[in-house]
Amino acid sequence: DLKNYDFVGGTMFWIRAEIMNSFFRKNNALDIRATLEKGNVLDHEHGTYSHSWERMLSWIAIDQDYYIKGI
């Protein structure tokens, strides 16, 4: 269960490599890429899978008991 819904807006962040390595050992990056929209993605009218990953990247860390901290 996700403990909170903090996320890094703008997808500019530092993260420990092991956090992402742990996730991608269990989840194939190419399979994930295949679910994303193609081309230049705008989401002015509705949400997109591509934009949802902005939040997911942070939640991967939170799920592994790390936290989001601003600088």
N, C-alpha and C positions, 0 to 999 in steps of 0.2 A: 504494500500500500504506500502510495506517495504521501509523504509527511507534510509537504507544503507545495505551493504552486509558484514559488519564486522563479524568475527566469531572467536571462540576460537579453535585453532588447538590442537589436542590431547585429547580433551574432558576432560581436567582437569581444573575445574573452581569452583568458589563459585557463588551461585545464591540465591536470596531471595526465600524462600519456596513458598510464595504467588504467585510468577510468574508462577512456575510450577503447583501449585494447580489450579490456574485460567485456565491454558491451559487444564489440565487433567480433570477438571470438564466438559469441553465441548468435549473432545476427549478421547475416551476409550483407555486406555493403552494396553489392551489385543488385541483390534482390530488393533492397530498400530503394535504391536509385530507380529501379524499374517502376515503382509505384508513384514516382513524382511526375508532375506535369512537365511537358517538354517546352523548350524555348524560354523567352522572356516572360516571366510569370508576374502578373499583376493581380491583386486581390481586392480591388476597390469595391466590388459588388458581392463577393462571397469568399469564404475561406478557401485556402488551398493546402494541399499536402506539403508543398515546398515551404510555405510560411509556418506550418505547424512544427516543422523541425527546428525553428528558432527556439521554441519553448522546449521541445523534446531534448535537445542537447543539454540544457541545464538540468532537466529532470533525471537524465541518466546519472548525473553526479549526485543529485539529492537521493536517488534510490539506493546509491551505494554508501549512504551515510556521510556524504560530504555536504558542503553548504555553499551558497552563493554569497560573495562579499564584494561590495563596491570598492573602488579605489579613488 
